Amino acid sequence: MNKKVLITGSTDGIGRETARTLASQGYDILIHGRSPRRVEETVLEIERFNPDIRCEGLTADFSSLHQVKEMIKKIEAKQAYPDVLINNAGIVTHRFTLSGDGYELTLQVNHLAHFYLTLSLLNNLPEPARIINVTSMVHASSIDLETLNDKASFEGVNAYSLSKLCNVLFTYKLARLPKGGKNITVNCLHPGVINTKVLTETWGPIGAPVREGAGMPVYLATSPEVENISGAYFRDGLQQPSAVISYDENIQDECWGKSLEMLRAAGFEPEGMDG
């Protein structure tokens, strides 16, 4: 039986290239996107070139925690729990926008939705499982958890950097927890300076082709070299240090607690551990 990989944000950019590569290596793929049409197109494309694997689609807009919950329920109903979860979906916004749940949009899509998804699936992941969070080398070097939702302190690139730091803090905190004794590794990565929509719309087309961005996610998903590594940040093909603040366990705990508080305030409760 093939191993299964769920890649969020896999109808475009790095996520799509990662899905294509892993499918060609014999992994079954769960495609996620917010557009039903693009999800279907991506599934059909992958199936056409990889007839020996199964590819299924999941549609959810991560700006809606209700849609994330419905996606979780579909995975549960199909018992389609992935061996590898790649939390890749991400946006950058240049105007302060609240999600329907009342949270700054970049933070919700890039961090909070993935936090909810991951904890909700955690107890049912097969062993051994790998959780991979796609962050960025521009993750912030400081954070005030009480102002993440404040319009007055919003600036687009800064909001993106803060959300990417939250990805790293979440990675390190989850790696510290026992996870019920299950063999689950949790790592994060910077995929490189890649010409995704996030890069080109914010900094211009200054990066490498999108196909090169799949290298690090595929490596962390498949390589036996990292099967026993957890709680690490990878960049340029190597394990490297992240921002100093990301190693502060008090900050990790506070970010985790704030994330749970935000979910619960919006009426959602992940089934995984509280930490």
N, C-alpha and C positions, 0 to 999 in steps of 0.2 A: 504493500500500500504506500502510495506517495505521501510525503510530508506536505502539510498544508501551510500556506503563508497568507496572512491578511495584511494588506498594505493600504493604509488610509491615504487618500489623495492620490489614487493610482490611475486616474484617467488622463494625466498630463505630467509633463516634466520628469523629474527624478523618479517619482513613484511609478509612472508608466514604464520607464526604462528598466526599473528594478523588477517589475512584474514580468516584462518580456524576457529578461535574462534568467530569472528563476524558473519560469515556465520552460525555457529551453534546456534547463538543467534537470527537468523532471519533477518539479514541485507543482502540486495543485495550488491554484491561486484564488483568493477572494479579492476581487476588485471592489474598491470603494470610491464613490464620488458623489457630488451633490446633484448632478444632472443625470436623470434616467437615460436619456439618449446617449450621452457620452459613456456611461457605464456599459450600456448594451454594445456600443461600437467597440469598446476596448475588449470586452469579453469575446466578441465574435472574432476580432483580429487575433487574439491570443489562441483561441481554439483552432482557428484556421491553420496557423503555423505550428501548432503543438497538439496534434490529434490524440496523443497518448496521455494527456493530463486533463484534469477537470478544472474548469474555470467558471466561477459563479460571481454574480454581481450583487452589491449592496448599495442602496442609495440612502444618503442621509446628509443633510446640511448641518455642519457642526456649529453653526450659529444658533441652532435650536437644540437644547438638551433633550427635548421631547423626541426629536428625530433620532438622536443618539440612542435614547432608550429603546425606540422601536427597532433600531438596527441590532441592538443587543438581544432583544427578544427574538428576532429572526435567526440570529446565530444560535441561540439556545434551542429554538424549536427544531432546527436542522441538526443540532449537535455538531455544528461546524466549527468546533473550537480549534484555533490554529496552533501548530507547533512553533511557528514564528509569527510574532506580532510586530510589524514595523509601523510605528506612529510617525507618519511622514507629512500629513496634510498641514499646510501652513499658508498664511496670508500676511500681507502688510497693508495697512490703511494709512491714509494721510489726513483723514478728517475724523474727529472723535465721533464714534458711533457706538450706541448700545445695542447689544443683541436683544432678542425678544425676551430673554431671561433677565435682562437688566444689567449685563456685564459688558465691559469694554470689549469690543468685537475681536481684536487681535488676541487678547488674553484668552478669551473663551475658545476660539477656534484652534489656536496653537497649543494651548496648555489644558484648559479646564475640560474640554470635551475628551481629550485623550486620557486625562486623569480618570474621568468617569468610565470611559470604555475599558481601560486597562484593569481597574479594580473590579469592575463588574464581571470580567472574563477570568480573572486571575485564578479563582478556586477550581476552575474546570479546565485549565490548560493541561494538555497531555505532557508527560515527561519523557525526555528532557525538553524544556521549552526555552525559547529565547525571546526577550522583549528588547526592542531596539528603538530608541527615541532619536529622531533626526533633529538636531539642534543647529547651532551656527557658531562660527568663531567670533561673531559679533555679539555673543551673549553678554549681558550687562555685568559690570564689576561691582555694582551695589544695587540695593533694592529697598524700597519702603513698601511693605505689604499693605499698609493702610491707605496708600494713595493710588493703587493700581486702577481704581475705578473712577478717579477724579478727572473731570474735564479740564480743570485749571492746570493740571500738571501734564496733560497729554501732549506728546509730540510723536509723530508716526514712527520714525526709525527707533526712537527710544522705547516705545511700546513694544515694537518687535523684539528688540534686544532684551527687554524684561521678560517677555514670554519665553524666549529661548533660554534665559537663565532659569526660569521655572522648570523647563524641560530637564535641565541638568540637575537641579535640586531634587526633582522628583525621581530621577534615575538613581541618584546616590542614596536617597532615603529608602526607596523600594528595595534596593540591593542590600541594605542593612537589615531588613526585616526577614524573619525566618520563612515566611511564605508556607507555613504549615509543614515544613520539612521537605517540600517538593524541590526537585531539581530545576530551578528556573533562574536563568541569568538575566541581568538587566544592564544594558550598556547604552551609551549615546555617542553620537558622531557629528562631526562637521563634514558634509559631503564634498567640500571643495568650493571654489568660486565658480559657480556654474550658471549658465545663462537661462535660469528659470524666469518665470514671470515676476517673482519677487525681486530678483536681482535687476532685471532689465528695466522694470518700472520704477525702481528706487535709485539705483546707481548707474544704470545704463548697461549695454551689452559688453561688459568688460571681462567676462568669464569664459570658461571652456564650454564645449558643446554639451548639451544635456546628457548625451549617452555616457559621458565620463562620470557623471554624478552618481551613477548606479554602483560604482566600484566599491565604495565603503559599505553601503547597506548590504550588498550581496556578500561581501567578505564576512561581515558580522553575522549574517544569517546562515552561512554555510561552512565556514572554515573550522576545521578541527583545532586549529591553533588557539581559538578563543573559547572553546567549549567550557572551560573551567574558569573563565575570567568574568567577573561581575563587578559592577560599580565603577566602570572606567569610561573615559572620554577618548575617542579616537579621532585623529586628524592626519591627513597626508599618509594614510596607510599605517600609522603607528599609534600606540597608546601614548597620549600626551597629557600634560596638566591643563585643567580648565581654570577659570577665574578663581582667585584665592577664596573669595566669599563662598563659592560653591561647596567647599569642603567643611564649612562651618555647620556642624550637626544641629546646633540650635536654630540656625536659619532654615536648614532642611526641614526640621520639625515644624517650624512656624509656617513655612510655605505649605506643607502638607495639611496642617490644621486649618489654614485659611482656605485652602482649596475645598476641604470637606465642608467647612462653614458655608462657602458660596453655593455648593451643590445643595446642601440641605435647605438653605434659605430660598432656593428656587424650587424646592419640593422634590429633590431627587436624592436617592440613597444608594450608593454603590454597595454591592453585596460582599466585596472583598474586605480586607482588614482595615481597621481604623488607624492602626499605627500608634 
